[in-house]
Amino acid sequence: MLVELTTCACEVNDLYWWSCRHLLVELTTCANGVNDLCLELMTCASEVNDLCLELTTCASEINDLCLELTTYTSGVNGLCSRNR
């Protein structure tokens, strides 16, 4: 009976340590996965931010171009009026 109880206690002990180690590995893997996801999201956010800056710059350049065209059209209009 004592041998059986000792064997049982050892098996429970082994199972406990195996479970703990297994859980620790799973948690570490999970933490690494979350960390990787956070890095991906940060990179994505940075890229979105860069894209927003590019779009703002582009919009500003288009706006400048529109002003130039309006000024040019106005100048051409004025020239046409004078030539009539």
N, C-alpha and C positions, 0 to 999 in steps of 0.2 A: 504494500500500500504506500509506503514511504517513497519507494523508488518511482511508483506511478505518479505520485504528487510532485516529486522533484522534476520528473520528465515533463509533466504538464506545466509546471511553473517555468521551466526553461523554454518550452515551446511558446508559452504566452509572452515571455520576455523577448524571445526572438521575433515574434510577430509584432510586438509593440515597437521594437527598434526598427524593424523593416518598414512598418507603417509610417513611423516618424520620418525616417530617411526619405521614403517615397514621397511623402507629403511635402517635405522640405524642397525636394527636387521640383515637384509640381509648382510650388509657390514661387521658387526662384525663376522657373521658366515663365510663369505667369507675369512676374514682376518685370522680367526682361522683355516680354512681349508688350506689356503696357508702356515700358520705357521706349521701345522701338516705335510704338504707335504715337507716343507724345512727340518724338523726334520728327516723325513723318508729318504730323499735324503742324508742328512749328515750321518745318520746311515749307509745307503747303501754304501756311499763313504768310510766310515771308515772300513766297512766289506770288501769291495773290496781291500782297502789298506792292511788290515790284510792278506787277501788271497794272494795278490801279495808278501808280505813279506814271507809268508809260502812257496809259490812256489819258490821264490828266494833261500830260505834256503834249500828247498828240492832239487833244481837244484844243489846247491853248494855241498850238501851231496852226490848226485848222481855222481857229478864230482869227489869228493874225493874218492868215492868208485871205480870209473873207474880207477883213478890213482893207487889206491891200487891193483886192479886186474891186471893192466898192469905191475906194479912192481912185483907182485906175479908170473904172467905168465912169465915175463922176468927171474925171479929167477928159476922157474921150467924149463924153456927152457935152461938156463945155466947149471942146474943140469943134464938135459937130455943129453946135449952136452958132458959134462964131463964123463958121464957113457958110451958113445958110444965107 
